[in-house]
Amino acid sequence: MAPDRELDEGAASRTQNENGASEAPAGTPAETSRQAGEMELPLHARNRAAELVKSPEKLREMVEEAREKANATGASSRPLAGVIEDLKTMFELLRAVAKGSYRVRKETLILIAGAVLYFVIPIDVIPDFIPVAGFLDDAAVIAWVVKTCKTEIDLFRALTTNGSGAAPASTDPVEPSAV
């Protein structure tokens, strides 16, 4: 049974600022980051991720492409070494969302999907084909999203561990139990 996690469809949970512009409610990952003056997910990754999360099939395809790229480059890339386990957790979380066995707020889902998508896209701030440096920006985006969405990622890890602290060996995402 999936935990009682609601998708934020946006309009109902947004507020208007004094200029009438729509804002995410305080406390969402993006709002917290903006308040702290931190970086944001690159706009092209955010926009494409917002479209991807609407289709479970496209989300699964993107995760599979990311998994293949991580398997091919992750272990050998020094910049990714520090974030590869977090990246793999994001893969599993996105697969569980695509399967329908786990739900997260829309804003969080877009951030996580955007980080994975940024990793998949070969041409970004530092193109991935540049030796060593090519994955520095990818690692920075992944680390930022993990920090921004830490509560959700930690909750997902806790719900999907098998008691040994490792993710289940199954290739199918584990259906988290109710909290």
N, C-alpha and C positions, 0 to 999 in steps of 0.2 A: 504494500500500500504506500502510495506517495505521501510525503509529508504535506501538511497543509500550507503550502507556499503559494502565494497568489502572484499571477503575472500582472504587472502594472500596465494597464492599457493606456496610461498617459493622462487623458483628459480629466478624469475624476480626481487624480491625485496631484495635479498641478495647481499652482496658485498663480495669481497675477501680481507682478511687482507694481510699484507706484506709477510706472509708465504704461501699464497695461500689458506688458510682455509676459508670456507664460514662462514659469520657472518650475524646475523639479522641486519637490518638497525638500526642506532641509533634512539632512540625514541620509539621502541617497548617496551611493558611491561617487557619482559625478559631482554632486553639490558639495560634498565634503572636500573633495579634491580642489574644486574651484575656490572654496573658502580658504584652503591652506595654500593657495597660489601654486599648486603643483602643475605638472604637465597634464595634457588631455590626450585622449586617443586621436590620432590623425584623422582629419575629417573624411578623407576618402575611405579609410577603413571603417569608420563609424557608419557612414552612409551605406556602404555595401553590406555591412553586418546587419544593419536594420532591415534590409531587404531579405538577406539570407535567413534570418530567424523566423520569417513568416512561412517558410517551407521546410518541414522536417526532412524531406528528401535532399534538398540543396544543402541543408546544414550537415547532414550525414556525409554527403559527397565532399564538402569542404574539410570536414574532420578527417576523412580518409586520406585526402590529399596531404593534409598537414602531418598526419601520422607517418605517411611514406617519406615525406621530406625530413621529419625528425629522425626517423630510423636511418636515413641515408647520411645526414649531416650532424645530427644532434650530439652524438658521442664524440665526434672528432672536432667539433667546433668549441674552442675555448670559451668564447663569450656565452654560448648557450649552456655550458656545463652547469652553471649555477642555477639555471631556471628550468632545466629539462624535466625534472620531476613535477614541477608546477605546471608546465605545459602539458604533460601527459594527464595530469588531473583535470585540466581544463578540457582535454579531448573527451575524457570519460563523462564529465559533467554535461558537455554539449550532446554527446551521444544519448545520455539518459533523458535529456530534455527532448531531443528529436524522437526518441522512442515513446515519450509521454509518461515515463515513470518518475520524473523529477521536474519540479517547476520552480522557477526563480522569477524575481521581478524583471520586467522587460528591460529596464535600464542596466541591470547587472548582466543579463543575458547578452545584450548588445556589446557591453564592454568586453566580456569574455570572448564572444565570437569575433569581435573586432581585433583583439590581440592575436587570436589564432589566425585570422585572415591576414593580418599584417605580417605574420611569420611566413605564410604561404606565398604572398606576393613577392616575386624576386626583385622587382625594381621599387625601392622605397628610398628613404633619406640616404642610406648607405647601401647601394646595390649588393645583393647577397653574393654575387660572383667575385667580389673583391676579397681576397684571402684574409682571414682572421677578422678584419674590420667589418666585413659584410654583414655579420650577425650582431654587431654591437647595438644597433638601433632596435633590432628585433628583441634582443635580450632586455633592453631598457624598457620597451613597451610592455613586454610580458611581466617583468618585475613590478612595474607600476600598476598594472591591472591586478596582479596578485595582491599587492599592498592595498589597493583601493577596494577590492572585493574580498579581502581576507576572511571576514566573518562567514560569507557564503561558501567560499572554497574550503575553509576549515570544517564547516558543518557537513558539506558533501563528503569530505574525506572521512569524517567521523562516522557518517552513515554507511559508508561503503567499505570500510576496512573489515578485515576478517579476524581481528583480534591480534594480529601480529604487527600491525602498523603498516602493512603493505596492502595495496589494492588487490582485490580478488583476481585470480589468474584467468577467470572466464573472459572470453572475448566479447560476450554480451554484457552491456552495462547492468550492474546490479540494481535492482529496484530497492531504493532506500525504504527503511521501515519508518513508521510514523514517529514523530518526536514527542 
